[in-house]
Amino acid sequence: YRLARNGQEVERQKRQIDIYRIAIVAHEGDDVTIEVECSKGTYIRTLCHDIGLRLECGACMTQLRRTGSGHFSSADLTTVDELKLGDFKVITPLEGLAHLPQVQLNIEGRDRLRNGIPPTMNHITFMDDASRDADLVLLCDAEKLVAVASPDFTHEHEHRGDFKLHKVFPDGI
């Protein structure tokens, strides 16, 4: 954006994105307000430019407001004033990562993780079918998050266990 603001052309690499929903929510003169639900990696400024090209009228973005990300919405926001007053709720890591499936470990699995060793299926007390196909899962000890991992049942990345560990919290959080 710095180069673009200095008038330099910036070549943008093409990438695959998904637009789940786009809607006009207001229209006044030449100004149009749209809402977009999209995949990660979507550049809204570029989307506006591309819409203007398609309509052969040109278009640019004048304002951007993110109203959601993942499973969070604007209803979950805390204002700066609320922060200053201490009037806010701190969410737990499990609440913040609630969109990821949870896999429950037994005591031996938790102990392996404390030593940096990925658990095997023998160390799981609960894992639903969705967890098997997920890119990321939360490895949990009751109500504590002990690791973020990827299932690796083919042992492509991890030969000591059935999960590739991305981040381990030995004492749980």
Disulfide bonds with the S-S distance in Angstrom:
none
